[in-house]
Amino acid sequence: MHNDHEILLLKGNEAIAHAAIRYGYDGFFGYPITPQSEILETLALLRPWETTGMVVLQSESEVASINMIYAGGSTGKCVLTSSSSVGISLMQEVIPYMAISEVPALIVSVQRGGPGLGTIQPSQSDYTQAVYGGGNGDYHNIVLAPCSVQESCDMVGLAKELMMKWRTPVIILSDGSIGQMMEKCTLPPYTPRRTDEEIRQQCPWAVNGLGIKSRKPNVVTSLELDQAFMEKRNKALQEKYKQIENTEVRAEYYLTDDAETVIVAFGSAARISMGAIDILREQGHKIGLLRPITLWPFPNNEVLELSKRAKRILVVELNEGQMLRDVEWASQFSCPIDFIGHSGGVIMTPDEIVEKICSIAK
Amino acid sequence: MDEKIIKSPENIVYQKPRLMNDNTMHYCPGCGHSIVHKLVAEIIDEMQMQDQTIGVCPVGCAVFAYRYLDIDWIEAPHGRAPSCASATKRLWPNHLVFTYQGDGDLACIGTGETIHALNRGENITIIFINNAIYGMTGGQMAPTTLMGMKTSTCPYGRQADLHGFPLKISDIAATLEGTCYVTRQAVNTVGNIARTKKAIRQAFENSLQGRGSSLVEIVSTCSAGWKMSPEQSNKWLAENMLPYYPLGDLKKL
């Protein structure tokens, strides 16, 4: 094991597996589903249990996987799972348990076309599922949207920081194209997994027995029969969400300084949009991109500020217009907003975006 | 006699287990849960494992087990305790990790998780309270409800054509390569309570020694759900439950 950066040509899914080992995760629990199976396969091939001591387990279902990371996170360990659309739907049962019980864990969602079994081709139609939550109750997940293999890798590290800092589930919302495409990736040096003593100090709330003789027992539960107390827990959670909204918004700007037309797109749609922007810039269009990196918290202020000085906004998504609603709300309709999207696993070409821009920006 | 003398250590013949706290239990009179809780508390203390034990609660009557035993607990979603315990044990390989589940949780909604955790040979103990009914939700039919037995969702008695058959999940568990110990016990008599304690202790030791999965089924009463007095319940258990769920080891390696 070199304790150094390493540059490899990797799929986005493979990069996530390498990153989980190198960022010092304690365990991965997952179930095969296309197009994300390389994450589990790569971990099985790399055998981290023999090097860093990271646990890797193929579970019997996505329901089992999410419960495994719920429990692992409850004990103060740093754990992750991964799946794709219909598999993520099965996991919705337990994500609210983690949110209200403040259990840190990472869920990698590599989206494919839906609804239902849909297709195994790339899609972004689980934006609403990730950002608004498919589970019950008032809760949010921090949602990170990578647009490259490198960013897929880096976000595994960022997710670890965020989930431990805020004690909350974090979702990396990738898709079949980011997960399957190969790019150069600089892997981080190895971060050692935390010792029991470090876990005891950093996670005094965790369920692991450590130091129990000099403290009260720790319990992770979402159950509370006293409704007034349950509301108190809810209010405290909402207060935490406000702090996250105030401090954790991340977005990237691409050629927006003089832009009259601003595209808002995330993940692979943002990559395709960049290609279109380069073509349009050569044709003399003043056009740029705002790429939300965090989908929750959403870059509301960034959208509003651009919508006040741009002539128009085009939202580009690989779905039928899910983030569109958030952009409309954030912009306060300060400028006209248009949309172009594909769904069901069909990927947009830059030419389609070019054509759309030419038709609306005459 | 002075109270101090009565309470001096050499005169104590029976006391509440040290790991059992003073919270008022929500269990009904005659319920087997409180007896099994007491046994689990005693065993963990005797094994000196308080700071190395993680319990996983079910959904069902034992959902609040975490209120009564002073160890660290995870409250699992319905039926998912074996998944929670599997991950916990793998992440904390030197810890004692056990689940405490009822028949609806373990043998119905969580059948998949139960079978697969046992089949992987997870070094965990599953304590399974079988009282043939859903207690917490108010007496509905369970997978283990006996033929002809009346519950609120089979008010005319369990019938094969409508409801299928009572599930002997421990018998299935005994056929799995991953299990090292599958036993069926009861807590309806003093003798059976002693045997149950021995079985749980054996299971916990298996878990710590990495021998594979252990399942301790405990045939139990639900006087409220069965609509009987505690005394009638114990009698009914012996006459009706035990012939279908006979006591003893189903597998011991």
Interface residues (C-beta under 8 A of the other chain):
Chain A: D26 G27 F29 V55 L57 S59 E60 S61 V63 A64 S65 N67 M68 I69 Y70 A71 G72 S74 T75 K77 V79 E93 V94 Y97 A206 V207 N208 G209 L210 G211 I212 K213 P217 N218 V219 V220 T221 S222 L223
Chain B: Q50 D51 Q52 T53 I54 V56 C57 V63 F64 Y66 L69 D70 I71 D72 W73 I74 E75 A76 P77 R80 S83 C84 A85 S86 A87 T88 R90 L91 W92 H95 G112 E113 H116
